[in-house]
Amino acid sequence: MSTVAQRKIHNAADFGKVGLVIGGDSAERQVSLDGGKAVGAALARNAVDYSVYDGPMPLFEAIHRGEIDRVFNLIHGPDGEDGSLQGALQLMKVPVTGADLPSSALTMDKIRSKWVWERNGINTPPFEYFGPNDQAYGRALERFDLPVFVKPTGLGSSIGISKVSDAGDLEEAVNLARRYGDTVIIEASITGGEYFAGVLERLTLPLIRIETPREFYDYEAKYESDDTSYFCPCGLPAEIESGLREMSLKAFDILGTSGWGRVDFLLDEAGIPWFLEVNTTPGMTDHSLVPQAAAQLGIGFDELVWRILETSL
């Protein structure tokens, strides 16, 4: 199991001028803004020279003026987590935290990332996908028992996701998902516990298990509800947790991801993990999972922000 490594940078001035980019135009804007406040405060306490930019365009203008040496990316979803920001910064030769262009694009696409996992022996819930003109949703119900999950293919924070237990509700759920993209997936439901593995460089953080009284870990359960329970330690025997952490890192690596992130999976009643997605720019709010898991290893929030900034090296 990986252990906590030493800092790579010991003097905040060595980071140069940091652009903290937040917000943007995606449906996850508010989560990004909330996390940005916390990250900005941590950068200040770490004596890092930084400026905040709402969205990529103001950031790019500052780069052209020579005001930015590296970027701390905290935009979730399209424009920040899908490879577009990473590609632009690559062309401008400005380092950025987290994953690179191809792995950001791949992890943001639920269909293709699941295909890669399937090809490499990583369990992921079976699914059917439906393009812009494909309305033959019945084939998913022919293949999977209810309930099923309906999801947009390129968004996080559980936005646009529905759990469908009645066939009559399927079309409404698909229409909701299509608000956030033309292509949707209908995924088989896996009964089991919900687990999350944070990754920081080559360190896989302790697993977090969550319980929510809601039907699933939706947007409200993640960011608004005080009824969600977080368990870290997760309650699994140490040997089993160690194996799941290693498998989570493998799922992370297979998608080419690097820097930091979070791997989400379900653990069924037989103890088999079913991987859902990798988030390359996880949340950093007071409800967020990566800070909670890092704290179990003695990595406080300020230190975590420093370590994430180091992933831009």
Number of C-alpha atoms within 10 A of each C-alpha: 10 11 10 15 10 8 10 11 14 10 11 14 11 10 20 15 18 21 23 24 24 27 24 23 17 18 18 21 18 16 22 26 21 16 21 26 14 16 22 19 13 18 21 12 10 15 12 19 16 21 17 16 18 18 22 22 13 13 21 19 12 15 18 11 9 10 17 22 16 23 25 25 25 28 32 29 25 20 17 24 29 27 22 18 22 27 16 14 20 14 8 12 11 15 19 26 23 29 25 24 19 16 24 27 23 21 26 23 17 21 19 15 22 23 13 16 20 14 10 11 9 19 17 21 18 18 18 17 18 17 12 10 8 11 11 8 16 12 11 20 17 9 12 17 11 16 16 22 21 28 28 28 24 21 25 25 20 17 17 24 25 23 20 20 13 10 12 9 12 21 15 13 19 25 15 19 23 19 11 18 16 16 20 27 23 29 21 21 18 18 10 16 15 19 22 24 27 29 27 21 19 16 19 27 26 24 29 21 22 19 16 17 11 12 9 17 18 19 17 16 21 21 17 11 15 11 13 17 12 16 14 16 15 17 11 13 9 11 9 11 16 16 12 23 24 17 18 26 21 14 24 26 13 15 20 15 25 20 23 25 23 24 24 20 25 22 18 14 11 7 12 13 24 20 22 17 21 28 26 30 24 26 27 23 20 12 18 15 23 26 23 23 25 23 16 14 12 11 16 15 18 18 18 19 21 22 22 20 23 19 19 18 14
